[in-house]
Amino acid sequence: MSPAIELRGLRFSYPGTANTEPTQFGGQALLQIESLAAQASEIVVLIGDNGCGKTTLLKLLAGLLIPDGGLVGVHNGPALLVHQRPYLFAESVYANVAWPLRIRRLPRNDVRQRTLAALEQVGLTQLARRWAPSLSGGEKQRAAIARALVLQPQVLLLDEPTSNIDAASIAAVERVLRSQAACGRSVIMSTHNLPSAYRLADRIVPMKEGRLRPVAVNILRGWALDPGDEHIGRFQVCGGPQIFCPAARGQYTTAVVRMDDIILSTGATATSAQNRLQGDVRAVELTAGELARVEIDCGCRLVSTVTHRSVDQLRLRTGSRLWVTFKASAVELY
Amino acid sequence: MNLASLIEALRLLVIWDRELAAITFNSLHFAIASTLIAALIGTPIGVVFAFREFRAKRTVVAATHTLMGLPTVVVGLLVFSLLSRSGPLGGLGLMFTPTAVIIGQAVLALPIVVSLVYGGLARLDPELAETLQTLGATRLQRTVKIVREGRIAVVSAILTAFGRVVGEVGTAMMLGGNVRWYTRTITTAIALETQKGAFALSVALGIVLMTVAFGVNFGLNYLVRFRPGNRAI
């Protein structure tokens, strides 16, 4: 299946800054990305420090910036960007959402139907007549998403959609994004809000100094089981094993385990760690530097980062049988 | 000036004297026409200054700001040199006609419109332009929307320019020649009538001019607080 959006060999620097060091990014330096793609229905989340190039990358994907080199391809429709602080026109919410259709001179009935449908998708039907600049941060974000949705984009790009809004609004925005992905849209968003990133992402893409970095965490979908009175809880991985985690009550749907918290061993050694799973090595990727990434199938897919020396000592090969160990406290629930 | 002049001035206003009406009409006609011309040319230039980067932008903007304070007689002289018989446009025979006054006042109003539109729009959220681009608006649609979003700044700029030209005397006098029933404006008439010692008409015209100035100021104040109500869906 061809991706909804992809880029290859992308290079970009702001005019007059081509020779600046990537470390001096600050919105002014080089962006260099070998490849990135998002499939239909996939939510890709860009994470990274301020100035690492997330916003610039989104603007390149949206066609607001022209790359110095490389290819940005959007298939089957536009890719629309919703800004971090979306600009809403000084008119009603309805007029804001209808505007992209009105400038395309669509029949009045079509405009009305599509506008109301978009407002319904983001849960703002009740606020259609409200003066848009008076909305709260979360409502503005949803109104801006609706204004993009009326154009029925294949790809929705969002710059920090959950920053500077309250918890209830974050949940509302996350619901909207999940439902859009479920409708077949690709969603690419940037965020500093890691809980939100972990809850939403089908794929996390870390960025640093204008480059993509390998992801450092395992994200497991499932549900937390009621811990009763115990100090330790359990998390049921979708289609996989139960793992031990800190006791927590609530609607947790995501467990996150850092790759370097996972210990690999050839035998079932006795340790204080609660999680001990047996699995088969699916892949060993020797990355640049000292570390290797080992993918293990133990009822769910887990990736561990180990040194090249450990790969040799444990004789890790595809198909090797291994024990995977990590502490319950290494599991974070979102 | 004495009490009798004031009473006569009020009488002229109450009966809406024919000459008073003609002079007022001329003033408003010239000022509205020149302001409209300046607005039509100056607003898009202000939009370009606010949202486009180009070489020497700083210099051009600084020059435009400076031209806001252009003395009216200098503008009069400049346009006079173009329109007089020996000037490059002398063949058009426009000197001492309403058209000449309108051209001069439009030149006077243009830097005011450009500078104030630029200043107002430059303060708009920088993400507005990108938002319009990402939503697929054409260049014309973007310009119209930007002007709409910055409408208070744009209308304020136009009203300020109107206030300046309606009260100026230099260009109207030099280019219009203060011809009775033809190019005489409120300001040129006040200058003339006062010199003649005919204070009544001067005072009456002064009251009209002040009323216009107050009207423009009230309009500006209203605009600053203006927020349209919800429209039907």
Interface residues (C-beta under 8 A of the other chain):
Chain A: K59 A62 G63 L64 P78 L80 L81 H83 R85 P86 Y87 F89 A90 E91 S92 Y94 A95 W99 P100 I103 R104 R112 A128 R129 R130 W131 R147 A148 L151
Chain B: D125 E127 L128 E130 T131 Q133 T134 L135 G136 A137 T138 Q141 K145 R148 E149 R227 P228 N230 R231 I233
